[in-house]
C-alpha cells in the first residue's frame, strides 16, 4: 500500500511539474506567436493587393454578414491608396481541402480583377496539395476576372480557369472555392456601396 501511494505521489508531482512547464511555455510564447501571425497576415494582404498603401478592417457587423452569407470567408480588409481612396479588397477564407481547412487570402481590385492569391496555414499532403504555396500555382489567379467564377481544369489553364495541381485536385478546388466565395462577397460589397453602408 505504501508503494502505491509513493508511486502515485511521484506521478502526481511529475504531472504537476510538466503541466506547470507547459503553462509557462504557453505564456512566454503566446505574444511572439500572435505577433508572427499578425506580420504574416499583413504581408499576405500586401502581396495580394500590392498597390494598397494601407488596409482597414471591416466592421464586426460586415464580417458577420459576409461570413454568414459567403462562407468560408472569415475576414475582409479594405485596401486604400496613399490618398485614402478605396482601390480594392482583401478576403481571408478557410475552405476545406483534402487535409482540413486551408487559409486562402485573395485580393480583388475595385475594377473587378483578382490581383493576387496566397495560401497560408494548411494541412494538405506534402508534395501534392502543399504545392499550393508554390508561386507556379498561386500566380495563376492574378489577373483573373471577378466577373465570373474561377474554374479548375485538370489539363491546362485557360480563360478564367486555373490548372489544378497534379494529384491534388481536391486541394486546388478548395482554394478556388475560397477565391470564388471572395468574388461573391466582393460583388455584395460593390452592390451595397462599400463596407459600412
Secondary structure as the mmCIF struct_conf table of DSSP 4:
data_model
#
loop_
_struct_conf.conf_type_id
_struct_conf.id
_struct_conf.beg_label_comp_id
_struct_conf.beg_label_asym_id
_struct_conf.beg_label_seq_id
_struct_conf.end_label_comp_id
_struct_conf.end_label_asym_id
_struct_conf.end_label_seq_id
HELX_RH_AL_P HELX_RH_AL_P1 UNK A 2 UNK A 48
BEND BEND1 UNK A 49 UNK A 49
TURN_TY1_P TURN_TY1_P1 UNK A 50 UNK A 51
BEND BEND2 UNK A 53 UNK A 53
STRN STRN1 UNK A 54 UNK A 57
HELX_LH_PP_P HELX_LH_PP_P1 UNK A 58 UNK A 59
HELX_RH_AL_P HELX_RH_AL_P2 UNK A 60 UNK A 69
BEND BEND3 UNK A 70 UNK A 70
TURN_TY1_P TURN_TY1_P2 UNK A 71 UNK A 72
STRN STRN2 UNK A 73 UNK A 80
TURN_TY1_P TURN_TY1_P3 UNK A 82 UNK A 83
BEND BEND4 UNK A 84 UNK A 84
STRN STRN3 UNK A 86 UNK A 96
BEND BEND5 UNK A 98 UNK A 100
STRN STRN4 UNK A 101 UNK A 109
TURN_TY1_P TURN_TY1_P4 UNK A 110 UNK A 111
BEND BEND6 UNK A 112 UNK A 112
STRN STRN5 UNK A 113 UNK A 113
STRN STRN6 UNK A 114 UNK A 119
BEND BEND7 UNK A 121 UNK A 121
HELX_LH_PP_P HELX_LH_PP_P2 UNK A 124 UNK A 125
TURN_TY1_P TURN_TY1_P5 UNK A 126 UNK A 128
HELX_RH_3T_P HELX_RH_3T_P1 UNK A 129 UNK A 133
BEND BEND8 UNK A 134 UNK A 134
HELX_RH_AL_P HELX_RH_AL_P3 UNK A 135 UNK A 138
TURN_TY1_P TURN_TY1_P6 UNK A 139 UNK A 140
BEND BEND9 UNK A 141 UNK A 141
TURN_TY1_P TURN_TY1_P7 UNK A 142 UNK A 143
STRN STRN7 UNK A 145 UNK A 145
TURN_TY1_P TURN_TY1_P8 UNK A 146 UNK A 147
BEND BEND10 UNK A 148 UNK A 148
HELX_LH_PP_P HELX_LH_PP_P3 UNK A 149 UNK A 150
STRN STRN8 UNK A 151 UNK A 153
BEND BEND11 UNK A 154 UNK A 155
STRN STRN9 UNK A 158 UNK A 158
TURN_TY1_P TURN_TY1_P9 UNK A 159 UNK A 160
STRN STRN10 UNK A 161 UNK A 163
HELX_LH_PP_P HELX_LH_PP_P4 UNK A 164 UNK A 165
TURN_TY1_P TURN_TY1_P10 UNK A 166 UNK A 167
HELX_RH_AL_P HELX_RH_AL_P4 UNK A 169 UNK A 191
TURN_TY1_P TURN_TY1_P11 UNK A 192 UNK A 193
BEND BEND12 UNK A 194 UNK A 194
TURN_TY1_P TURN_TY1_P12 UNK A 195 UNK A 196
#
